[in-house]
């Protein structure tokens, strides 16, 4: 059971990393350069690296660095969710 759970999370991280990397590259082709484009591409490449080198990161990275990365990703998800919900409730009329 543990082995399947490990493989599932690793594949899920690689899929999200690939999707974000492709999205970031398409943003560079279609929009002006800004910090959001660079951060999207950077997050996608980071998730790809994390998914591919999962064993190495799990063994070599210190616990505090993993916690800081998790907190940073949580903050990004929180602000993205906030903007999504605020955008649904905003009336321009």
C-alpha positions in Angstrom: 0.0 0.0 0.0 2.8 2.4 0.8 4.6 1.8 -2.4 1.5 2.6 -4.5 0.9 5.8 -2.5 4.5 6.9 -3.1 4.3 6.2 -6.9 0.9 8.0 -7.1 2.2 11.2 -5.4 5.4 11.2 -7.5 3.4 10.9 -10.8 1.0 13.6 -9.6 3.8 16.0 -8.9 5.4 15.3 -12.3 2.0 15.8 -14.1 1.4 19.2 -12.3 5.0 20.2 -13.0 4.7 19.4 -16.6 1.4 21.3 -16.9 2.7 24.4 -15.1 5.9 24.4 -17.3 3.9 24.2 -20.5 1.5 26.9 -19.2 4.5 29.1 -18.3 6.0 28.7 -21.8 2.7 29.5 -23.4 2.3 32.6 -21.3 5.7 33.8 -22.5 4.5 33.4 -26.1 1.1 35.1 -25.6 1.5 37.9 -23.0 3.9 40.5 -21.8 6.8 39.5 -19.6 6.0 40.0 -15.9 6.8 38.4 -12.5 3.8 36.0 -12.7 5.1 34.4 -15.9 8.5 33.8 -14.4 7.0 32.4 -11.1 4.7 30.1 -13.0 7.5 28.7 -15.1 9.8 28.5 -12.0 7.2 26.6 -10.0 6.6 24.2 -12.9 10.3 23.5 -13.3 10.7 23.1 -9.6 7.9 20.6 -9.4 9.3 18.6 -12.3 12.7 18.5 -10.6 11.0 17.6 -7.3 9.1 14.7 -8.9 12.0 13.4 -10.9 14.5 13.6 -8.0 12.0 12.7 -5.2 14.2 10.1 -3.5 17.2 12.3 -3.5 15.3 15.4 -2.1 13.6 13.2 0.5 17.0 12.0 1.8 19.2 15.1 1.3 17.1 18.1 2.0 16.8 19.3 5.6 13.4 19.2 7.3 13.3 23.0 7.7 13.8 23.6 4.0 11.0 21.3 3.1 8.7 23.1 5.6 9.6 26.5 4.1 8.9 25.2 0.6 5.5 23.8 1.7 4.6 27.1 3.4 5.5 29.1 0.3 3.4 26.8 -1.9 0.5 27.1 0.5 0.7 30.9 0.5 0.6 30.8 -3.3 -2.5 28.5 -3.3 -4.2 30.7 -0.7 -3.7 34.0 -2.6 -4.8 32.3 -5.9 -7.9 31.0 -4.2 -8.6 34.4 -2.7 -8.3 36.1 -6.1 -10.5 33.5 -7.7 -13.3 33.8 -5.1 -13.0 37.6 -5.1 -13.2 37.7 -8.9 -16.4 35.7 -8.9 -18.1 38.1 -6.5 -16.9 41.4 -8.0 -19.5 43.3 -10.0 -18.1 45.8 -12.6 -21.6 47.5 -13.1 
